[in-house]
Amino acid sequence: MSKLWSAVDDYFNAELNADDEVMTGIPAQNEHGEEEFTGQSKHLHLLAKIKEAKSILEIGSLGGYSTLWLGKSLPEEGKMASLESNAEYAEIAERNITAAGLEDKVEVIHAPAEDTLPRLLERGYPRFDFIYIDANQALYPDYLEAAIDMAKCGSVIITERKIEDRFEEEANRPEMQRFLKILKDEPRIDATALQTVGAKGHDGFIMAVLD
């Protein structure tokens, strides 16, 4: 990881993202060190605000850091479901959400996403305006198909991807090929991919909009 990437993140986080009220009561650093990634999570927050999302789905809560920023973007009547299969991570996320005062808007559902996704609409959630996927990449094609099924015209789908040295090998794996095929073959989807660098290292995301 470049020291410059981290230095740039540190500078702009200190100038633009310091002491935000969403982090009040949240530990300065949880065991995942997620406080370093404020800029990336704030980016999601701003995208959801630009979209004026009233319903948000997150697949993969981890410690709930991105969950907090997405939850903060919601209007008063907004609702968010965050799916997490790991009990420890789900507990951390719930604790942080409560500390941030977002428990009335954000629900952490502790169960495998592949089991929960088909039943979310039955639980009373509306079709989602904004969907963020950051979980087991081997299951991304399944998550993407489920996201499309639960989206509506104008919905935004953001998929996080870790970029590593063996990217060319990963790009040829069946799950990546299937994921891209879904994006290319679905006539309602318009998508692109972007690379990012920073404290998280070499990262990236795929952004899609449902027409």
C-alpha positions in Angstrom: 0.0 0.0 0.0 1.4 3.4 -0.9 2.1 5.8 2.0 0.8 8.6 -0.3 -2.6 6.9 -0.7 -3.0 6.7 3.1 -1.7 10.3 3.6 -4.2 11.7 1.1 -7.0 9.8 2.8 -5.9 11.0 6.3 -5.7 14.6 5.0 -9.2 14.8 3.4 -10.8 12.8 6.2 -9.4 15.3 8.7 -10.6 18.3 6.6 -14.0 17.0 5.5 -15.2 14.1 7.7 -13.9 14.8 11.2 -16.2 14.7 14.2 -19.3 13.8 12.2 -22.3 13.3 14.5 -23.0 9.8 13.1 -19.9 8.6 14.8 -20.9 10.0 18.2 -20.7 7.2 20.7 -18.9 4.8 18.3 -15.5 3.5 19.4 -12.7 5.3 17.7 -11.5 2.0 16.3 -13.3 -1.3 16.2 -11.4 -4.5 15.8 -11.5 -4.2 12.0 -9.8 -0.8 11.9 -12.7 0.6 9.8 -12.2 4.2 10.9 -9.5 4.5 8.3 -12.1 4.1 5.6 -14.3 7.1 6.4 -13.9 8.7 2.9 -15.1 5.5 1.1 -18.1 5.1 3.4 -18.9 8.8 3.1 -18.9 8.4 -0.6 -21.7 5.8 -0.3 -23.5 8.1 2.0 -23.4 10.9 -0.6 -24.5 8.6 -3.4 -27.5 7.5 -1.4 -28.3 11.2 -0.7 -28.0 12.2 -4.3 -30.4 9.3 -5.2 -32.7 10.5 -2.4 -33.0 6.9 -1.3 -35.8 6.0 1.1 -35.1 2.3 1.2 -31.6 0.8 1.3 -30.3 -2.8 1.3 -26.8 -3.7 2.4 -25.4 -7.2 1.8 -22.6 -7.6 4.3 -22.6 -5.5 7.5 -19.2 -6.4 8.9 -18.8 -4.0 11.9 -21.5 -1.7 10.6 -19.3 1.2 9.5 -20.7 1.6 6.0 -24.1 0.7 7.5 -23.9 3.9 9.7 -23.1 6.2 6.8 -25.9 4.7 4.6 -28.4 4.8 7.5 -27.5 8.5 8.1 -28.4 9.3 4.5 -32.0 8.2 5.0 -34.9 10.6 5.5 -37.0 10.4 8.6 -39.4 7.8 7.1 -36.5 5.8 5.5 -35.7 2.1 6.2 -32.6 0.0 5.7 -31.9 -3.7 5.9 -28.3 -4.9 6.5 -27.6 -8.6 6.1 -24.8 -10.3 8.0 -24.2 -14.0 8.4 -21.4 -13.7 11.0 -22.9 -13.5 14.5 -20.0 -11.5 15.9 -20.0 -8.9 13.2 -23.8 -8.6 13.4 -23.5 -7.9 17.2 -20.9 -5.2 16.6 -23.0 -3.6 13.9 -26.1 -3.6 16.0 -24.2 -2.1 18.9 -22.8 0.7 16.7 -26.1 1.4 15.1 -27.7 1.8 18.5 -24.9 4.1 19.7 -25.5 6.2 16.6 -29.2 6.5 17.2 -30.2 4.7 14.0 -31.9 1.7 15.4 -35.4 2.9 14.3 -34.2 3.1 10.7 -31.7 0.3 10.3 -32.3 -3.4 10.9 -29.4 -5.9 11.0 -30.6 -9.3 9.9 -28.3 -12.1 11.2 -28.7 -14.8 8.6 -27.0 -15.9 5.4 -28.0 -13.4 2.7 -28.9 -16.2 0.3 -31.6 -17.3 2.7 -32.8 -13.9 3.7 -32.9 -12.1 0.3 -35.9 -14.1 -1.1 -38.0 -13.1 1.9 -37.2 -9.4 2.4 -40.2 -8.1 0.4 -42.4 -10.5 2.4 -41.1 -8.9 5.6 -42.6 -5.7 4.5 -39.6 -3.9 2.9 -40.4 -2.0 -0.3 -38.4 -2.4 -3.4 -35.0 -0.8 -2.7 -33.8 2.5 -4.1 -30.1 1.8 -3.2 -28.4 -1.5 -2.8 -24.8 -2.0 -1.6 -23.0 -5.4 -1.9 -19.8 -6.1 0.0 -19.7 -9.7 1.0 -18.6 -13.1 -0.2 -17.4 -12.4 -3.8 -18.0 -16.0 -4.9 -21.7 -15.4 -4.3 -21.8 -12.0 -6.1 -23.7 -13.3 -9.1 -26.5 -14.6 -6.9 -26.6 -11.4 -4.8 -26.7 -9.4 -8.0 -29.7 -11.3 -9.4 -31.5 -11.0 -6.1 -30.8 -7.3 -6.0 -32.2 -6.8 -9.5 -35.3 -8.7 -8.5 -35.8 -6.4 -5.4 -35.0 -3.1 -7.2 -37.1 -0.8 -9.3 -36.7 1.7 -12.1 -33.9 4.1 -11.1 -32.4 1.9 -8.4 -28.7 2.1 -7.8 -26.6 -1.0 -7.2 -23.1 -0.6 -5.9 -20.8 -3.7 -5.7 -17.5 -3.5 -3.8 -14.5 -5.4 -5.2 -11.1 -5.8 -3.8 -8.4 -5.5 -6.4 -5.4 -7.7 -5.9 -2.2 -8.7 -7.8 -3.9 -11.8 -9.1 -6.7 -9.8 -10.7 -6.2 -11.3 -14.2 -6.7 -14.8 -12.7 -9.8 -13.7 -10.7 -11.3 -12.0 -13.8 -11.4 -15.4 -15.5 -13.1 -17.2 -12.7 -16.6 -18.5 -13.4 -18.3 -16.3 -10.8 -16.7 -13.2 -12.2 -17.7 -14.1 -15.7 -21.3 -14.9 -14.6 -21.5 -11.6 -12.7 -20.4 -9.6 -15.8 -22.7 -11.6 -18.0 -25.7 -10.6 -15.8 -24.7 -7.0 -16.1 -24.2 -7.1 -19.8 -27.3 -9.3 -20.7 -29.9 -7.6 -18.4 -31.4 -4.9 -20.7 -32.5 -2.7 -17.8 -29.0 -2.4 -16.4 -26.5 0.3 -17.3 -23.2 -0.2 -15.5 -19.5 0.8 -15.2 -16.5 -0.1 -13.0 -14.1 2.3 -11.2 -10.8 1.7 -9.4 -9.9 3.5 -6.2 -6.8 3.7 -4.1 -6.4 4.8 -0.5 -6.0 3.5 3.1 -7.8 0.3 2.0 -5.2 -0.3 -0.7 -6.2 -0.9 -4.3 -9.9 -1.3 -4.4 -12.8 -0.6 -6.7 -16.5 -0.9 -7.2 -19.1 -1.5 -9.9 -22.0 0.9 -10.2 -25.2 -0.1 -11.9 -28.5 1.8 -12.5 -31.7 0.0 -13.3 -33.7 1.6 -16.1 
